[in-house]
Each structure stands twice: as C-alpha cells, then as structure tokens.
Amino acid sequence: MIDTSCVIAGVHFKNPVIMASGTFGFGREYGKLYPVDILGGISGKGLTIQPKEGNSGIRVYETASGMMNSVGLENPGIQSFLDQECPFWETLNTVRIANLGGGCIEDYVEGARLIQKNEDERRKRGRSAVDMIELNISCPNVKEGGMAFGIQTQEAQKVVRAVRDVVTLPLIVKLSPGAERLTEMAYMCESEGADAVSLINTISAMKIDVRQRKSVFRHGYAGLSGPAIKPIALRMVHQVAKAVTIPVIGIGGISSGEDIMEFIMAGAATVQVGTAGFADLRAGERLIEELNRFMLDEKINHLDEVRGIV
C-alpha cells in the first residue's frame, strides 16, 4: 500500500503536495474544480497587517518555461482573512498554512500575534482554522532602504526571533534564493526555533519591451517562477536539507509527479506547487495521481524510503 504521508512539527500531511502562497488564493475557487481536501496542504495568499492593492501595470507575464509576476502582495489584510476566510478554512480537511509578510519587524510581530490569538480563541471553542504560519522574509524592509529581510542573516534573525517569541503555532520560514549565504540562513532559522524552512521564493528577473524601450513591469523587475527555475531550486533544497535537521519544503518549477520525487530525493519533506496551477487548474489533483502512479511503478511504498537518498 502506498503511503505518501509526512509529519512536520506534529502536523500531519496526507501527501506532500501543498499549493503555494499567492497561487491558490485561499482555496475557495479551486474547490469548484476538485475537492481541495485531497491536497496535503494550502499555503494561503500572502498577508499583511493592512490590505494592499498590489502593484499597478502588468502583473503577470509568460516567459520561456515559466512566468514572471509583479503582483505586489495584493491581499485583503489579516483581519479580513481572520473574519472572512478562516470560517471557510475551518471546514477543510487539509493542512492550512497562513503566509505572513511585512514591511518592518513590528508588522511581522503584530500579524503573527493576531493570527495566534485568533487561533487560540477558535481552539477554545473546539475549532481550528490555521495549522501553521509561513514567514515570508523576502519582503522589503521599508525602514532599511528596501532590502529584503531574507538577504542578510542578521536581519532575518531579528524577524524570526521576534515572531517565534509570540507564536506557539508551528513556524515555517520561507527563504529567499537571493540570500547571501543560504545554508547559513537556514541554520539560523533552525537555531531560532523555526520548525521548518521552505524554499525557494521567486528569482528576481526582468523583461524588456523592445518596441516600447522599457521594462514590461512598472517596478522594473519581477519574480521568475516555473520549470525554468527548477534546477536551481533543486540544488538549493539539496544544500539546505544537508545543512539542517528540521524539515525542508521544496518549491520551484514542480509540474509533474517525477518533479516531486526529485525534490523528495534531494531531501524535501513536502513540496509546494505554484506556477503549474496557472497552466492546469487541476494541477494539485493531477500531481497527487502522478506521484502515486510513479511510486507504484517504482515499487516505493513510502516516501521515507527515498527521501534524501541523493
């Protein structure tokens, strides 16, 4: 019998397929296409204290073997999420991950505090809406000139430590591929009490309109995702998985069951799927089927048999 389950910080995932933040909303719309309860988990749309309209101009642009996005963390704000989306999340039988961003340490701390408080109150009533928090440290530090928190280990450490102090929910830290020393960054997260790390976030990239003679995106650069970045993401996941003892969640260009197995063999506990869902709205369902079929064909009974084998 095939077993694709995994446990991270006491949270049980029925399979390793998590839909990535910013690509799946909060799951409502996709629930009209297939039962989202079959997924291992959902990482919800990135949240900030205040609602954000996101960037103006072109936000998404298809490129060879992937896509670029400059959405700008458009989201309804944490309070709206707690009021409007958490009642829906209570009904789901999958792991629910709240993705948290911020422009300064105070934003992260207050956002984490609100999510934790709301979940504590729900659990007192015998309910639950959020299983884990995913900390997005690729956000720009507006107080320090706009450099992302996730670039320098010392700056990231302040955020991880401050948030860990105010939450008891399992904490995932989402790492930036632009980190100066990625394995050092991951080890710091483990040392500061993170329960897992996820990587990679999108890679900074550019597209120029040669007829208009300017960048396609109003802010110049955008985040590249999709199959084009998979080899880079796989290498980084492999390096980090060898450097830490906490679980690693692999992200980057996954579009097939074999892609998932590559990340598992590189050491990932689970994976997140994003861009594939734009090309195939039922990607989550398909990938679970492909993973199970591959394991049957290769006579793999449990993912632990091959996890980190490379």
HELIX and SHEET records of a PDB file:
HELIX    1   1 TYR A   30  LYS A   32  5                                   3    
HELIX    2   2 VAL A   36  ILE A   38  5                                   3    
HELIX    3   3 ILE A   78  SER A   80  1                                   3    
HELIX    4   4 PHE A   81  GLU A   85  3                                   5    
HELIX    5   5 CYS A   86  TRP A   89  1                                   4    
HELIX    6   6 ILE A  105  LYS A  124  1                                  20    
HELIX    7   7 VAL A  142  GLU A  144  5                                   3    
HELIX    8   8 THR A  153  ARG A  164  1                                  12    
HELIX    9   9 LEU A  182  SER A  191  1                                  10    
HELIX   10  10 PRO A  227  ILE A  229  5                                   3    
HELIX   11  11 LYS A  230  ALA A  243  1                                  14    
HELIX   12  12 GLY A  257  MET A  265  1                                   9    
HELIX   13  13 ALA A  276  ALA A  279  1                                   4    
HELIX   14  14 ALA A  283  ASP A  297  1                                  15    
HELIX   15  15 LEU A  303  GLU A  305  5                                   3    
SHEET    1   A 2 CYS A   6  ILE A   8  0                                        
SHEET    2   A 2 VAL A  11  PHE A  13 -1                                        
SHEET    1   B 9 VAL A  17  MET A  19  0                                        
SHEET    2   B 9 GLY A  41  SER A  43  1                                        
SHEET    3   B 9 VAL A  95  LEU A 100  1                                        
SHEET    4   B 9 MET A 132  ASN A 136  1                                        
SHEET    5   B 9 LEU A 171  LYS A 174  1                                        
SHEET    6   B 9 ALA A 196  LEU A 199  1                                        
SHEET    7   B 9 VAL A 248  ILE A 251  1                                        
SHEET    8   B 9 THR A 270  VAL A 273  1                                        
SHEET    9   B 9 VAL A  17  MET A  19  1                                        
SHEET    1   C 4 VAL A  60  THR A  63  0                                        
SHEET    2   C 4 GLY A  66  ASN A  69 -1                                        
SHEET    3   C 4 ALA A 222  SER A 225 -1                                        
SHEET    4   C 4 ILE A 203  ALA A 205 -1                                        
SHEET    1   D 2 ILE A 208  ASP A 209  0                                        
SHEET    2   D 2 LYS A 214  SER A 215 -1                                        
END                                                                             
